[in-house]
């Protein structure tokens, strides 16, 4: 087995100055993705619907097809990364993302809004894929758990801050159009920063993988792997990771998207419901780091199984008709918000290696996204059949246990890169 793919259980955050910069960069990528695709909707939809008389429910419903289309786009950009490199691809995506945000704020027709939203969501998902996830596994192939734990805090911070920021910008700049123009310019600035101060691999900045001088350093920038899309799709681990992580994502997205209506159904006043939503988002910051630490210290497999059981217990508290239990549920599910984003990149690089994950992760990310998007279907079915979201949360509890079992039975041992296998076979033939 290639020693460079050996699992590490070192959970120290000793990333070095250059490594910490990459984690901050990834944090920003997650922040912008979460802010644009989720949190910003709380400001954009009410303001645009009030200005143009559009139906808010129609605007909200457009996010589901946009998310599914984005998964296909991510596959395209994943191939571009393999050919052109991470940084070169990310710069293009950031510029296009900035333009899409400005376009999103400038549309005056419902059709234009729908098209702009779909384009924006596609590009934001790609920013998360490349700048949020893939750069971390390039820099920290063994310490990916704890590194991702720090980076994914950006998602929770955006949930707690982006609505306030956009609201203040709208007040200062004459409406949501001005706010989104300013927001879009942030992506142009980040594109310049990426060009000047970010590299695909630590070796290109005079650093080491995992900030460890004993690690094998990559020579050059060409991708050296025998993994192909077809080979990745043939691995059963690809489908287990994609589906199980998708079930976890379904739970957390469903929790965030309908927490306030759920609390209102349970008799919680709206101001208090908004307060609990904010607290849950902030508590997710702690959850991001904790899940990353557990991943690194005890392994992604044990951490993922624990995560599923923890979430299922939290959902049991939701079913108990008691205010104290409801608050415990909010804290437990809030804590889990960061964790569901940690496992896909961590497991992918563990199984397929640093360079193989560049091929594998866009595929696994797509499978995960398809199942994650079903969260709205589950909640809508529950509301239609029972008049409440309780049935949906019961289903989520079952999904959490199913995913935990899938991970418990999964083989997370690193796979030999096909390129290494070919090299071994060729050398054996020469020796013979």
Secondary structure as UniProt FT lines:
FT   HELIX           3..5
FT   HELIX           16..34
FT   HELIX           35..39
FT   HELIX           41..52
FT   HELIX           56..84
FT   HELIX           86..106
FT   HELIX           110..127
FT   HELIX           128..134
FT   HELIX           135..139
FT   HELIX           144..151
FT   HELIX           153..173
FT   HELIX           176..197
FT   HELIX           202..205
FT   HELIX           209..211
FT   TURN            213..214
FT   HELIX           229..234
FT   HELIX           236..265
FT   TURN            266..267
FT   HELIX           270..298
FT   HELIX           300..319
FT   HELIX           323..336
FT   TURN            337..338
FT   HELIX           339..341
FT   HELIX           343..372
FT   TURN            373..374
FT   HELIX           375..386
FT   HELIX           390..408
FT   HELIX           418..431
//
